[in-house]
């Protein structure tokens, strides 16, 4: 087997393992999913699994990161390219929340696992939208200070979404958007003026 064929098969197996664990996560928490279970569903042996991932938790981290990136890219593609998306605008944020609600089962899985901040992987675009303009407007702020503002935004945003998810997305998107905007750190809101 040539190297190109090997790489293609490796990528297919890698993706297949991630899809299997993601579907298992719909019904089971991560702590109840075993390597044996994934191997059986993927029709691979344990050594193949360990060629791809160190353990179930690394698999989960990689899988949810890829899903988050995939969903964000899909959202951007669905958005009107002529309209600039803004986290400070009720209409833009409502549109984003509608997208989250439509993909609620995925976000429920991701939000249940979120425990640490800042979330860096997969949030590069959000950092650019929120922090880069603030950095230009307020050059006296250090990178460390900016990181704290980003963490404040991220943690409140994430836990508001988690509560919404836990409530089965009962509240209207516009209502949650207003709550998110009102809970945003003042320094981030003031940068828009």
N, C-alpha and C positions, 0 to 999 in steps of 0.2 A: 504494500500500500504506500503510495507516495505521500509526501508531507501535506500537500494541499487537501487530499482526500481525508487524511487523518485529522487535520485541523477542522474541516467541515463536520466530520462525525463528532468530534469533541464538542464543538459549538452546539450541535443539535442535541446531544446528550445533556449538556450543561443547561440549555434552555428547558428541556423536557423535565429535568429534576426540579427546576424552579417552578414550572407550571404545576407539577404534581403537588409540591408543598403548598403552593398558594391555594389550590383547590381543597387540600386537607384542612387548611386554616379556616375555611368557611364553616367547618363542623367541629374542629378541635382546637384548643389552645396549643401554643407551640410546645409547652412542656409535656403534652400528651402525644406528640409526634416523634416517632423513633426513626433512626437510620434504616432499620430493618423494614419498617413499613414503607418508607420511600423507595427503597431498593426493590421491594416486591412489586409495587405499583409501576415502577419504571422499567422493570424487568432487567435489572443490572445487579452486579455483585457489589459487596461492600467496598472492595478495593477500588472499583470504578467510582463509587460515591466519593471516597476519600481522595481520589485524584482531582476531584472537582471542588470539594469543600472540606474544611477541617472538622466541622460538626453541624448539627441541625441549626444551631444559633447563627453561625456564619451564613449558612444557606438562607435562613430567614432574613438576615440583614441585607444580603445581596438581592434577594427576591423583592423585598418591600421597597428598596431603593430603586430598583429597575421599574417596578410598577408605578411608583410615584413619578419618576421621570417620564414614563410612557403616558401617564394620565395628564401631566402638565403639558407635554408636547401636543397631545390630542386636544386639550382645552385651547391652547394657543392657535392650533389649526382651525378649530371651530369658531373662534372669535373673529369678529369683523376686523380685517387688517387695517382698514382706514381709521378705525377708532382706537385711540391709545388707551390701553388698559391701565387703570390706576387703583391702588388699594385705598385711596382716599375718596373715591367716588362711589356713591351708593349704587348707581346702576352697574358699574363694572364689578363691584364686589358681589352684588346680587347675582349677576351672570356667573361669576365664579362659584358661588354657593349652590346655584342650580346644578352646575356641573358636578360638584361634590355629591349632592343629593342623588343625582342620577347614577353615580358610581358609589353609592353609599356602602355597599358591602365591603368594597376594597378599603375605603377610608376607615371603616369600623375596625378592620383588622390592624391597619397601620396605627390608628390612634390608640388602640388598647395597649400597644407595645411601647408607646412613647414615654420615656422617663427622663431623658437627659437633654440638656440644651448647652450650647447652640446646636441646632441641627444644621450641619454644614453640607453634607452630601445631598444633592438633589435640590438645594435651595439657593444655588448660585444666582439664578435669575431674580429671585425675590430679594436677595441681598443687593443686587444691582439696582432694582427698582426703588428700594427703601433707603439704603444707606449711601450708595454712591452720590446721589444728589445732595444729601445732607453733608457729606464729606466736602463737596465742592463749595457749598454755601457757608459751612462752618469749619474752615481749615484748622482752627485752633483745637478742635476735638481730636483726641488721640485715637488710634485704632482700637485700643483697649476700651475707651469710653463708648465708641461706636458699637463695639461688640456687645456691651451691656445693653444698649438701647435695642439692638437687634434681638437679644435674648428676651428682653421684656416684651417686645412685640410678639415674638415667636411663641413664647410660653402662654401668654394670654390668648392668642389666636388659636393655638393648638387645643388648649383646654376648653375653650368655648366650643370649638368644633366637636371635641370629645363629648361634651355634655349634650350637644345637639344630636350627635350620633346615638348616644345612650338613650335619648328620648325618641328614637326612631324618626328623626328629622320632622317632628310634628310642627314645630314653629315655622312660619313662613321665612323664606330666604331673605326678604327685605328686612324683616324684624332682626334676624341674626346679623345682617350686614350693618344695621344701625348700631347694634350692640358692639360689634367689632370696631367700628369707627370711633365710637365713644370711649372704648377702652384702650385705644392706641396711645402710646406715650406722647405727651404734649409736644416734645421736641420734634417728633416725626410729623405730626400734624402741622406744626408751625413752619416746617421747611417748605410747604406748598405755597406759602404767602409771599 
